[in-house]
């Protein structure tokens, strides 16, 4: 039996989730993204830890005759929030989570951000958390832990003090889960090979040779290329997940440039949504 040591949590990406179930990167309004728009998930490179989905199960017990004669699981009774701790403040990520903005216009020498505490409709996100796996044969792979539909709340702000030791002012968040009818590819679970009960799910896992980035392109009906958010690690299409309107669509991709990030495509229909999960080390283009 292969033994796997779940190792370092290296990075994470976050993409706004529209009510359609499609992931719309950092679009200012994920519900209305113009045709011809390419938008990519936000990358955070200094995480501390994150917890996978935790469930509480209800049980029923048969007890009589002086003994407990059976205990059965009835189903999930609660979906627990997932704690996430970050080591460094990222004002752009903070603004993304709170649906606010970083102001550098009032005074370009400073960055100003509000907490947006009266916002009652927190933006849902999809997130991919990159965890390195080490196998007992000396090889390694990446576990891409996918949160399909979460809102992000800050539970503990930074505590400022003397500032010594490891991560002296960490930021604590909680990921509040909701179910999704679509997977991270924008595909309905009802049509997926990895299909959950009732075609709804909170979380999924993708294990492979690379960390995965996510770029979304909304087709304008005439363009024959779009640009990924970072340099892809390989141009081999078998290492990419390419879907359009929830259907696998790699046959309409001819080339993937590992330097420019350009993806050459067959022009599609205006308004169709491409989801491209690509292998990457998050090197800027």
N, C-alpha and C positions, 0 to 999 in steps of 0.2 A: 504494500500500500504506500502510495506517495504521501510524504509528510510535507506540509506547507507551513512556513512561518510567516504570519501576517506582519509585515514590516512597517516601514516609514510612510506616514501620510505626508505627501510631498507638495501637492497643489490641489486647487479646486477651481471649477468654473461655474458661473451662474448665468442663466438666460431667462429673461422674462417669459412667462407662459400666458398666452392668450386664452380667452374663453373657448376658442375652437380646439384647444389642446395642442396647438402648434407652439413651438418655442421661437421667440422673436428677439433673441440676443439682447442688445441694449437699446432697442427702439424706444423712443420717448413715449409712444403710445402703441403698445403691442396689439391693440384691437384695430388699428388702422395704419398699416404699413404700405407705402406706395409701391406700385409695380416698378421693378427695376432696382429695388433696394436690396443691398447685401448687408447683413448685420451679424455680428459674432458675439459669443458669450464672453462675459468679463472673467479675466483670469486673476486669481489670488495665489501668491507664491509663498506665503509665510504662515501656513496653518499650524496648529498644535495638535488638535485631535477632533474627531467627530464620531458620533455613535450611529451605528446602523439601526435600522428600524427595530424598535422594541415593542412587543405585543404582550398584553395581559389576557390570559385565557380563563373563561368561566368554566367551572367544573360542576358536575352533579354527582352526589355520593349516595350509594345505597347502604343504609346502616340499619341492622336489625339482628335479632337473635344473638345479641351480645358481641357483634363484630361488624366491621366495615367489609361488605362483601363485594363492592365494586366502586370504582371511581371512573367517570368518563368525562372527556372534554366536550363541552357544549359548543364552543366556538370562541372567537375573539370578542372580548368584552371591552377592551380599551386599546387604543393606539397611542403609544407614548411618544411624547416629543423627543427629539434627538438633540442632545447638547452639542454645541460646536464652539471650540475655543480657538481664537486667533492671536498670534503673537504681536502683531503690529497694526496700528490704526491705518486704515486706507480710506481717505475721505471720499474718494469716488465710489468705493464699494458701499460705504455708509449711506451715501446719497442714493445709490441704486436700491438698497434695501428699504429705505424710508420714503421713497418717491419724492425726494427733495433734490436740491442742486447745490453744487459747490460754486460760490460766488467769488470770482476773481476780477469782476468788473468794477465793483465799488472802489477797490484799491488793489491794483495788480501785484502789490508786494505781499498781499495776505490772501489766505483762503478762508472763507467764511461759510459755515454750514449750520443749519438749524436741525433740531432733533425731530421736528414734525410730529410732535406728540399727540396732536389732535386728529391725525389721520386715522380714520376708522376702517379704511379699506386697504389693507396691506396688499401689495402686489404679490401674486403667486410667482414662483420660480421653478425651473428645473435646474438641478445641480448635478455635476459629476465630480466625485472626489477620488483622487488618484493615490492609490496605496500600493507600494511595492511589495511583491510576494517573493519569498526565497524558498526554493525547493531543496529537499534533502540530497538531490543529485548535483547540487551546485548551480543549477540554472535559476533564472528569475523571470517573472512576468509582472504585468500590471493588473491590479484589480481596479476597475472603474466602477465605483459605487454610485449608482444613479438614484437620485431623489426626484421623483416624477412631478410632484405638485406640492410645494412647501411654501409657507410664509415664514419670514425670518424675523424673530423678535430679539431685542437685546435684553438679556436678563441681568447682567452685571456690567457696569461701566468700568473704565480703567480706575484703579486706585493708585493715586500718585503719592510717592513718598521718597525715601532715600534713593531708590532706583538701583539697587544692586541685586545680584543673583540672576537666576534664569527666568526670562520673561517676567520682569518686575511689574509690568502693567498690562496683563493680558485682557482681552475682550471676550466676554462670554455671551453666546447667543443660544437660542433654541430654534430648531426647525420644526414647525407645526405642520403635520402631514394631512393631506387630503388625497382621496383616490383619483386615479386618472384612467380614462378609457383609452388613452393612447400611450404608446411607449415613447422612448426618447427619439425614435426615428420619425415620429409623427404618424406612425402606423396604428390603426385601431387594433387593440388586443384581440378582437374577434377574428382578425385576419392573420394574426401572428403565429409563428411556429412555437414560440415560447408564450403560451396562452394560459392566463390564470383563471381560476373559478370566477364565474360571473363577468369575465372580461373586464375586470377592474383591478388596479394594483397601485400600491404606494411606492414601491422601490424595485429596482432590478439591478443585476450585477453583470458586467461584461469583463471577462478575463482574457487577456491577450498579450501580445508582445509590446504594445505601446500604450501610452496615455492618449486619451481622446479629447480633441477639441470639437467645437460645434459652431458651424456657420450656417445661417439661413439665408436663402436667396428667394425673393419673390419675383417670379418670371414676368418680363415685360412683353413676351411674345416675339421678340426680335433679336435680343442679345445672344451671342454665341459663347459667352464666358462669364464667369464671376470669380472673385478673389477670396480665398480663404483668409481667416483672421491671423494666422501665423504660418510659417513655413511647414509644410507637411514633411514627415520623416521619410516617406517613401512615395513613389508614384504608382506603386503596384495597387491596382484597384481592389484586389482581394483583401487588402488591409484597411479599406475604407468602407463605411456604411453610407450609401447614397440613395436617398428616397425622395420621391416627388409626390405630393399629395398622399403620402402614406403608402406608396407602392415602390418597391425596389426599382431603381432607375439607373443603375451603373452602365447599362448598354447605351445610354444617351450621353455618356461621357467618353471623350476620345483620349484626352491627355490630362495629366495633373503635373504642374511644374513645381518642383521642390525648391526652387529659388524665389520665384515671383509669387507662388501660391495661386497662380491662375489655373482655373479648371475650364477646359474647352468642352462645350456642350452643344447638343442639337437644340436649336431654338424651340421652345415649347409654346404653351398657351398662356396668355397674360393672366396673372393672378394665381397661377399654380405655385405651391410652396415647396421649395427644395430644402431638405434637411441633410446636411453633409457632416457626418462625424468622421474626423480624420486623425491619423496618427501624427503626433507632434511632440517636440520638446519645447514648444512655445517660444521659438526664436522669431523675433520681429522680422517682418518683410521690409 
